[in-house]
Amino acid sequence: MTTRDEWIAGARPKTLPAAIAPVVVGTSIAYYEQSFRPLVALLALIVAVAFQVGVNYSNDYSDGIRGTDADRVGPVRLVGQGLATADSVKKAALLSYAVGAVAGLLMVLISGFWLLIPVGIASVAAGWFYTGGKNPYGYKGFGEIFVFIFFGLVAVVGTAASQTGNISSLALMGGVSCGALSCAILVTNNLRDRAGDELVGKKTLAVRLGDKGTRELYRTLILIAYAMPVIMTVMTNGPKFAYISLATLLTARRPLLAVQNGASGPDLIPVLAATGKMLLLFALSLAVGISASPIS
């Protein structure tokens, strides 16, 4: 019988910063635009976390039944390691998506921002077919695009717009930052698993780009993420204290050096954790900078 600790590990809690960060940034933008709605923000957080857990469980299920998780480094694989039945993990994924869907529906009913309904449906479909279905796009190198769109642009813009009622350039830039750092987490994960994925036919972006190209992509994504607060600060009517988030560049030093110096396999596990921490600290500091900025 699967233990509680195994279910928690299978939910991959270290990936949760990718769910929390965009909601924090999106809510700070709503606050800056004088439209902060606490209940809507809370529901957005529930949606984001539930969908993240749903994605993790559904990936565990789909990879497990394909046999591509049998010999992997990194987090627990419930199905691949025989810790839980495929059916139970599938049910856990569907339950997580259901929790997110209910919270999302309440969010729409309160905010009146009906565009979030088709966006939510698309999010669930994208999460499931990442490694599920007959032609999973995650096996073809499109996983980073999914993460950038749904854990970056959609999450930040959706959180902000559900409170403000409009889509702003500030929210889009916040989405680019969070999306880039969330992508960096996935890039680290796929760099770690690159050799094994290539053996089982998973053509992730890391497999397609090769070792050198993947490491360069990691650095580029961090550069893109940190460029956005600079643009926010200097733009007309932008939050003048957004640059505060640049202080968290210090947290990028160790993972960047590890990637640059050729860390691979299990040695990339600390880089994965550090990148998640970087994303969360960046989002929190950016949110503080945006919220504290005088209204232009």
C-alpha positions as a printed NumPy array, in Angstrom:
array([[  0.   ,   0.   ,   0.   ],
       [  1.301,   3.428,  -0.927],
       [  2.241,   5.503,   2.112],
       [  1.332,   9.14 ,   2.662],
       [  4.996,  10.154,   2.32 ],
       [  5.214,   8.356,  -1.021],
       [  2.1  ,  10.146,  -2.313],
       [  3.593,  13.483,  -1.202],
       [  6.918,  12.663,  -2.867],
       [  5.057,  11.578,  -6.015],
       [  3.372,  14.991,  -6.143],
       [  6.902,  16.433,  -6.519],
       [  6.633,  19.286,  -4.   ],
       [  9.9  ,  20.824,  -5.234],
       [  8.074,  21.83 ,  -8.426],
       [  5.419,  23.82 ,  -6.541],
       [  7.328,  27.135,  -6.776],
       [  6.393,  27.024, -10.466],
       [  2.732,  27.126,  -9.387],
       [  3.034,  29.635,  -6.544],
       [  5.363,  32.18 ,  -8.176],
       [  3.099,  33.358, -11.038],
       [  0.128,  33.798,  -8.703],
       [  2.233,  35.955,  -6.387],
       [  3.433,  38.1  ,  -9.294],
       [ -0.008,  38.353, -10.891],
       [ -1.585,  39.384,  -7.593],
       [  1.058,  42.062,  -7.004],
       [  0.234,  43.494, -10.436],
       [ -3.456,  43.594,  -9.512],
       [ -2.495,  45.396,  -6.286],
       [ -0.362,  47.902,  -8.222],
       [ -3.294,  48.524, -10.554],
       [ -5.511,  49.073,  -7.493],
       [ -7.691,  46.033,  -8.149],
       [ -6.509,  43.538,  -5.509],
       [ -9.182,  40.926,  -4.675],
       [ -7.95 ,  38.563,  -1.905],
       [-10.511,  35.779,  -2.411],
       [ -9.895,  35.643,  -6.152],
       [ -6.146,  35.559,  -5.521],
       [ -6.561,  32.667,  -3.065],
       [ -8.645,  30.713,  -5.562],
       [ -6.009,  31.358,  -8.248],
       [ -3.391,  29.873,  -5.925],
       [ -5.519,  26.763,  -5.336],
       [ -6.014,  26.353,  -9.086],
       [ -2.299,  26.706,  -9.795],
       [ -1.155,  24.263,  -7.102],
       [ -3.88 ,  21.705,  -7.906],
       [ -3.062,  21.789, -11.617],
       [  0.684,  21.491, -10.911],
       [  0.086,  18.403,  -8.764],
       [ -2.27 ,  17.065, -11.422],
       [  0.398,  17.476, -14.092],
       [  2.948,  15.692, -11.906],
       [  0.67 ,  12.737, -11.179],
       [ -0.539,  12.454, -14.778],
       [  3.066,  12.474, -16.023],
       [  3.943,   9.799, -13.465],
       [  1.001,   7.715, -14.708],
       [  1.683,   8.15 , -18.428],
       [  5.444,   7.618, -18.185],
       [  4.896,   4.661, -15.862],
       [  2.555,   2.727, -18.152],
       [  4.939,   3.344, -21.062],
       [  7.871,   2.012, -19.065],
       [  9.975,   5.115, -19.586],
       [ 10.329,   5.745, -15.828],
       [ 11.775,   2.362, -14.889],
       [ 15.389,   3.522, -14.535],
       [ 15.573,   7.231, -13.747],
       [ 17.364,   9.498, -11.295],
       [ 15.536,  12.247,  -9.449],
       [ 12.165,  12.299,  -7.685],
       [  9.95 ,   9.347,  -6.803],
       [  8.093,   7.693,  -9.67 ],
       [  5.058,   6.026,  -8.139],
       [  4.141,   3.831, -11.102],
       [  7.62 ,   3.327, -12.536],
       [  9.015,   2.179,  -9.181],
       [  6.01 ,   0.038,  -8.368],
       [  5.029,   2.131,  -5.343],
       [  1.435,   2.62 ,  -6.497],
       [ -0.832,   1.139,  -9.15 ],
       [ -1.25 ,   3.005, -12.409],
       [ -5.   ,   3.266, -11.798],
       [ -4.586,   4.883,  -8.376],
       [ -2.117,   7.451,  -9.72 ],
       [ -4.463,   8.221, -12.604],
       [ -7.273,   8.799, -10.105],
       [ -5.015,  11.078,  -8.042],
       [ -4.261,  13.112, -11.169],
       [ -7.926,  13.423, -12.087],
       [ -8.826,  14.376,  -8.505],
       [ -6.168,  17.11 ,  -8.524],
       [ -7.478,  18.49 , -11.807],
       [-11.03 ,  18.364, -10.409],
       [-10.031,  20.382,  -7.331],
       [ -8.408,  22.953,  -9.604],
       [-11.448,  23.04 , -11.881],
       [-13.87 ,  23.667,  -9.008],
       [-11.67 ,  26.442,  -7.603],
       [-11.345,  27.879, -11.099],
       [-15.094,  27.892, -11.649],
       [-15.613,  29.731,  -8.354],
       [-12.906,  32.164,  -9.42 ],
       [-14.747,  32.857, -12.676],
       [-18.126,  33.235, -10.987],
       [-16.711,  35.777,  -8.52 ],
       [-14.568,  37.713, -10.989],
       [-16.825,  37.523, -14.033],
       [-13.761,  36.959, -16.233],
       [-15.31 ,  34.192, -18.369],
       [-12.323,  33.845, -20.69 ],
       [-10.711,  31.776, -17.936],
       [-13.065,  28.839, -18.611],
       [-11.638,  27.876, -22.041],
       [ -8.154,  28.716, -20.743],
       [ -8.671,  26.332, -17.826],
       [ -9.889,  23.556, -20.131],
       [ -6.845,  24.09 , -22.35 ],
       [ -4.58 ,  23.967, -19.286],
       [ -5.932,  20.583, -18.174],
       [ -5.71 ,  19.172, -21.705],
       [ -2.145,  20.446, -22.088],
       [ -1.167,  18.955, -18.735],
       [ -2.613,  15.546, -19.577],
       [ -1.272,  15.262, -23.115],
       [  2.202,  16.425, -22.099],
       [  3.115,  12.754, -21.658],
       [ -0.332,  11.179, -22.143],
       [ -2.246,  10.036, -25.197],
       [ -0.921,   8.408, -28.35 ],
       [  1.359,  11.287, -29.353],
       [  2.579,  13.079, -26.199],
       [  4.101,  16.39 , -27.173],
       [  6.521,  16.256, -24.228],
       [  8.25 ,  13.383, -26.046],
       [  8.773,  15.612, -29.078],
       [ 10.54 ,  18.547, -27.463],
       [  7.574,  20.855, -26.867],
       [  7.419,  20.606, -23.073],
       [  9.153,  23.925, -22.517],
       [  6.601,  25.697, -24.695],
       [  3.798,  24.265, -22.542],
       [  5.516,  25.391, -19.339],
       [  6.251,  28.877, -20.666],
       [  2.672,  29.412, -21.808],
       [  0.716,  27.85 , -18.947],
       [  3.026,  28.318, -15.941],
       [  4.178,  31.708, -17.16 ],
       [  1.9  ,  33.768, -19.373],
       [ -1.427,  32.116, -18.561],
       [ -0.813,  31.885, -14.806],
       [  0.383,  35.474, -14.314],
       [ -1.977,  37.106, -16.789],
       [ -4.919,  34.993, -15.61 ],
       [ -4.284,  35.821, -11.956],
       [ -3.966,  39.537, -12.667],
       [ -6.821,  39.753, -15.172],
       [ -9.253,  37.9  , -12.904],
       [ -8.78 ,  40.753, -10.429],
       [ -8.33 ,  43.742, -12.748],
       [-10.647,  42.699, -15.584],
       [ -8.053,  43.413, -18.278],
       [ -4.824,  42.076, -19.756],
       [ -1.935,  44.494, -19.276],
       [  1.579,  44.692, -20.701],
       [  2.892,  44.539, -17.133],
       [  1.183,  41.172, -16.596],
       [  2.587,  39.873, -19.874],
       [  6.122,  40.813, -18.819],
       [  5.605,  39.18 , -15.443],
       [  4.437,  36.099, -17.319],
       [  7.585,  36.075, -19.429],
       [  9.772,  36.202, -16.293],
       [  7.937,  33.42 , -14.468],
       [  7.649,  31.362, -17.634],
       [ 11.365,  31.618, -18.366],
       [ 12.392,  30.513, -14.871],
       [  9.776,  27.732, -14.849],
       [ 11.232,  26.582, -18.165],
       [ 14.685,  26.629, -16.561],
       [ 13.392,  24.119, -13.995],
       [ 12.184,  21.804, -16.764],
       [ 15.396,  22.289, -18.737],
       [ 17.398,  21.222, -15.671],
       [ 15.149,  18.186, -15.226],
       [ 15.507,  17.18 , -18.872],
       [ 19.258,  17.814, -18.883],
       [ 19.55 ,  15.464, -15.907],
       [ 17.518,  12.766, -17.702],
       [ 18.855,  13.426, -21.193],
       [ 20.862,  10.212, -21.645],
       [ 18.082,   7.984, -20.307],
       [ 15.389,   9.78 , -22.285],
       [ 17.373,   9.322, -25.487],
       [ 17.629,   5.577, -24.846],
       [ 13.848,   5.158, -24.457],
       [ 12.976,   7.381, -27.405],
       [ 11.887,  10.513, -25.531],
       [ 13.015,  13.348, -27.785],
       [ 12.829,  16.115, -25.212],
       [ 14.254,  19.498, -26.073],
       [ 17.396,  18.525, -24.169],
       [ 17.801,  15.46 , -26.369],
       [ 17.252,  17.559, -29.499],
       [ 19.606,  20.369, -28.477],
       [ 22.296,  18.139, -27.04 ],
       [ 24.305,  18.73 , -23.896],
       [ 25.966,  22.008, -24.886],
       [ 22.829,  23.562, -26.374],
       [ 20.728,  22.673, -23.336],
       [ 23.203,  24.296, -20.966],
       [ 23.193,  27.44 , -23.084],
       [ 19.384,  27.44 , -23.058],
       [ 19.402,  27.341, -19.245],
       [ 21.595,  30.457, -19.094],
       [ 19.499,  32.247, -21.725],
       [ 16.257,  31.626, -19.844],
       [ 17.65 ,  33.148, -16.666],
       [ 18.865,  36.175, -18.623],
       [ 15.388,  36.654, -20.146],
       [ 13.708,  36.364, -16.763],
       [ 15.872,  39.02 , -15.146],
       [ 15.625,  41.375, -18.12 ],
       [ 11.887,  41.853, -17.53 ],
       [ 12.126,  43.757, -14.188],
       [ 14.583,  46.152, -15.812],
       [ 12.099,  46.866, -18.593],
       [  9.274,  47.236, -16.066],
       [ 11.294,  49.782, -14.09 ],
       [ 12.098,  52.026, -17.044],
       [  8.788,  51.762, -18.9  ],
       [  6.347,  54.636, -18.777],
       [  3.853,  54.15 , -15.936],
       [  5.773,  51.056, -14.819],
       [  6.517,  49.989, -11.214],
       [  9.679,  51.9  , -10.331],
       [ 10.837,  49.421,  -7.685],
       [ 10.587,  46.282,  -9.827],
       [ 14.387,  46.287, -10.025],
       [ 14.497,  45.067,  -6.401],
       [ 14.111,  41.534,  -7.749],
       [ 17.559,  41.789,  -9.369],
       [ 19.046,  41.18 ,  -5.911],
       [ 18.012,  37.534,  -6.242],
       [ 20.552,  37.114,  -9.044],
       [ 22.862,  36.066,  -6.224],
       [ 20.859,  32.847,  -5.913],
       [ 21.551,  32.1  ,  -9.593],
       [ 25.313,  31.913,  -9.129],
       [ 25.629,  28.325,  -7.874],
       [ 23.19 ,  26.654, -10.286],
       [ 24.661,  28.61 , -13.209],
       [ 28.191,  27.535, -12.28 ],
       [ 27.085,  23.923, -11.864],
       [ 25.449,  23.909, -15.295],
       [ 28.421,  25.714, -16.85 ],
       [ 30.912,  23.285, -15.298],
       [ 29.17 ,  20.228, -16.7  ],
       [ 27.133,  18.855, -13.792],
       [ 25.11 ,  15.858, -14.955],
       [ 22.862,  13.075, -13.679],
       [ 22.336,  13.132,  -9.893],
       [ 24.612,  16.187,  -9.598],
       [ 21.852,  18.216, -11.246],
       [ 19.316,  17.421,  -8.512],
       [ 20.61 ,  20.288,  -6.296],
       [ 20.514,  22.546,  -9.375],
       [ 16.856,  21.634,  -9.864],
       [ 16.067,  22.548,  -6.253],
       [ 18.126,  25.748,  -6.474],
       [ 16.345,  26.831,  -9.652],
       [ 12.967,  26.323,  -7.977],
       [ 14.164,  28.371,  -5.015],
       [ 15.437,  31.064,  -7.381],
       [ 12.03 ,  31.271,  -9.068],
       [ 10.188,  31.631,  -5.763],
       [ 12.568,  34.251,  -4.339],
       [ 12.518,  36.155,  -7.623],
       [  8.713,  36.162,  -7.675],
       [  8.435,  37.26 ,  -4.043],
       [ 10.943,  40.088,  -4.455],
       [  9.378,  41.193,  -7.748],
       [  5.969,  41.207,  -6.075],
       [  7.323,  43.329,  -3.229],
       [  8.922,  45.742,  -5.68 ],
       [  5.763,  46.072,  -7.759],
       [  3.465,  46.419,  -4.734],
       [  5.694,  49.01 ,  -3.077],
       [  6.014,  51.174,  -6.189],
       [  4.131,  54.475,  -6.269],
       [  1.245,  54.573,  -8.723],
       [  2.4  ,  56.412, -11.823]])
